[in-house]
Each structure stands twice: as C-alpha cells, then as structure tokens.
Amino acid sequence: MDWRYLALYLLSFGNGCLADNGMDMSTDGPMDLAVGNMLAYLHFTPGDNLWFLGWVPESSGAMVGTCIALFLLALVERWIAACRGLMEHHWHKQAIIVASDKLNILPTQPSPFIKRFTPPFIPAYDIARGIMFAVQASLNYLFMLTVMTFQLGFILSLVIGLGVGETLFGRFCSTAQAH
C-alpha cells in the first residue's frame, strides 16, 4: 500500500469522525456551560463563570463579594504599576552610577555617552523587573477575561477600581518618570 493512499484514507476517515461531535451549535440562546450561562451581550444577571468553572457567583451576595474582590485586584494592579515606576527610576539612577564607575567620571558630570547607553544587566534589578512585569501582565489578562464575560457588575468594578487605584498611586509613576 502506497503512503499516499494511507494518508488519503486517514484524512477521509478523520473528516467523517469530526463531522458530528454531538454538540448543538445553534446560536439562538445562551451557551449552556456546566454551571452557568454565557450571555454574549452586556448584562447584570448573575451566573457567569469567572476564570474557573467553580467560580460562578449566582446569588446577589456572591456577586457583591466578587465585585469587591475585582475592585481590590484592580487597586493592586495600579499599586504594582506605581512600584514599577518608582523602581525603574531607582534602577536607572543605579545604572548611571555603574556606567560612571566604568568610565571613571562622576555621575553628576554630563556625558553624552551615559545619556545614550544601554544599561548594564544587574540581576537583582532585572529579575525583579521581569517578575513585576509578569505579575502585572497576568493581572491584565485576567481583567481581559473578566470583561469578556459581558457582566456589567464585573466590568464596572474593574473600571472603578482602576480609576481609584490610579488616583491613589498614579502620581508615583508620573513623578518617577518626570525626574
């Protein structure tokens, strides 16, 4: 038997098996999940899965608790952004000191080289920078998944939490970059 016939047979066999997988693909109603429903429009109704199959706030108390948790998580994300901004300022100053030591000049002396140099790799700073960025990116992806539930309570909790967090911590990021 030629390998081409075998490949053709396997392809035709695979298509026959995949044609009917037993799922109802009609889009007339909400998608039934194991526990909740996924509505593809903005809504306030409870019962949406949030990140995990077991996290389905169905009562009003569970919805309030989830919204408070999302609000606090948004505050934490803005706090991490402020910490990153302050640490970036500190790490930049330290990199200038390290570069000045290598050039044998004072860090306060203007040098065209120091303004256009690539900062040295300092493991303690760069690993911490990477970890902080990874945590912040993970939170942002979780926020994206939350918004994709179309649950207005969740979305408003995130937006208000990010706004309050920026009000509380945003000045630290802007002052760190201004110097």
C-alpha positions in Angstrom: 0.0 0.0 0.0 1.4 3.4 -1.0 1.8 6.0 1.7 -0.4 8.5 -0.3 -3.3 6.1 -0.2 -2.8 5.7 3.5 -2.7 9.5 4.1 -5.9 9.9 1.9 -7.7 7.2 3.8 -6.8 8.8 7.2 -7.9 12.2 6.1 -11.2 10.9 4.8 -11.7 8.9 8.0 -10.9 11.9 10.2 -13.3 14.2 8.4 -16.1 11.6 8.9 -15.4 11.4 12.6 -15.3 15.2 13.1 -18.5 15.9 11.1 -20.8 15.2 14.1 -19.4 15.7 17.5 -22.8 15.7 19.3 -22.7 19.4 20.2 -25.7 21.7 19.5 -24.2 24.6 17.6 -27.3 26.8 17.4 -26.7 30.4 18.4 -30.3 31.2 19.3 -29.8 31.2 23.1 -27.1 31.5 25.7 -24.3 29.0 25.7 -25.0 26.4 28.4 -21.9 25.7 30.5 -21.5 23.2 33.2 -22.9 25.5 35.9 -23.7 29.0 34.4 -24.7 30.7 31.2 -22.6 32.9 29.0 -24.6 35.7 27.6 -23.0 37.5 24.6 -24.3 40.9 25.5 -23.9 43.4 28.4 -25.9 42.3 31.4 -26.3 42.4 35.1 -27.7 38.9 35.6 -25.7 36.6 37.9 -24.4 33.2 36.9 -21.4 33.8 34.8 -18.2 31.8 35.2 -15.3 33.9 36.3 -11.9 32.4 35.5 -12.7 28.9 36.9 -15.6 26.5 36.5 -16.2 26.6 40.2 -16.3 30.4 40.5 -19.9 31.2 39.4 -21.5 33.9 41.6 -25.2 33.2 41.4 -26.6 35.0 44.5 -26.5 38.7 45.0 -24.2 38.3 48.0 -21.7 36.3 45.8 -21.9 39.0 43.1 -21.2 41.7 45.6 -18.2 39.7 47.0 -16.9 39.1 43.5 -17.2 42.7 42.6 -15.4 43.8 45.8 -12.6 41.3 45.0 -12.3 42.6 41.4 -12.2 46.2 42.7 -9.4 45.3 45.2 -7.5 43.4 42.5 -7.6 46.4 40.2 -6.2 48.5 43.1 -3.4 46.0 43.5 -2.6 46.2 39.7 -2.3 50.0 39.9 -0.1 49.7 43.1 2.2 47.3 41.2 2.4 49.8 38.3 3.4 52.6 40.8 6.0 50.3 42.4 7.4 49.5 39.0 7.6 53.2 38.1 9.4 54.1 41.3 11.8 51.1 41.0 12.5 52.0 37.3 13.6 55.5 38.4 15.8 53.9 41.1 17.2 51.3 38.8 18.0 54.0 36.1 20.0 56.0 38.7 21.9 52.9 39.7 22.7 52.1 36.1 24.1 55.6 35.6 26.3 55.1 38.7 27.6 51.8 37.4 28.3 53.2 33.9 30.0 56.2 35.5 32.2 53.9 37.5 33.3 52.1 34.4 34.1 55.4 32.6 35.8 56.9 35.7 33.7 60.0 35.8 31.3 61.4 38.4 27.6 60.5 37.9 26.8 64.3 38.1 29.0 65.2 35.2 27.2 65.4 31.9 28.4 62.8 29.4 26.9 62.2 26.0 27.7 58.5 26.3 25.7 58.0 29.5 22.6 59.5 28.0 22.7 57.1 25.1 23.9 53.9 26.7 22.3 50.5 27.2 22.1 50.0 31.0 24.1 47.1 32.3 22.4 43.8 33.3 22.1 43.8 37.0 20.4 40.5 38.0 18.9 41.8 41.2 17.1 44.6 39.4 16.3 42.9 36.1 14.9 39.8 37.6 12.7 41.8 39.9 11.6 44.0 36.9 10.7 40.8 35.0 8.7 39.3 37.8 6.8 42.6 38.4 6.0 42.8 34.7 4.8 39.2 34.6 2.5 39.7 37.6 1.1 42.9 36.1 0.6 41.3 32.6 -1.1 38.3 34.3 -3.5 40.6 36.1 -4.2 42.4 32.8 -5.0 39.1 31.1 -7.3 38.2 34.0 -9.0 41.6 33.6 -9.5 40.9 29.9 -11.1 37.6 30.6 -13.4 39.3 33.1 -14.5 41.8 30.6 -15.2 39.0 28.1 -17.9 37.7 30.4 -20.0 40.9 29.5 -21.1 41.1 33.1 -21.5 44.8 33.8 -21.0 44.4 37.5 -17.6 42.9 36.9 -16.7 45.5 34.3 -17.7 48.4 36.4 -15.9 47.0 39.4 -12.7 46.8 37.4 -13.1 50.3 35.8 -13.8 51.9 39.1 -11.0 50.0 40.9 -8.5 51.0 38.2 -9.7 54.6 38.4 -9.4 54.7 42.2 -6.1 53.0 42.0 -4.7 55.5 39.5 -6.0 58.3 41.8 -4.2 56.8 44.8 -1.0 55.6 43.1 -0.7 57.3 39.7 1.3 60.2 41.0 4.1 57.9 41.9 4.5 56.7 38.3 4.4 60.2 36.9 6.9 61.7 39.4 9.3 58.8 38.8 9.3 59.4 35.1 9.5 63.2 35.4 12.9 63.2 37.1 
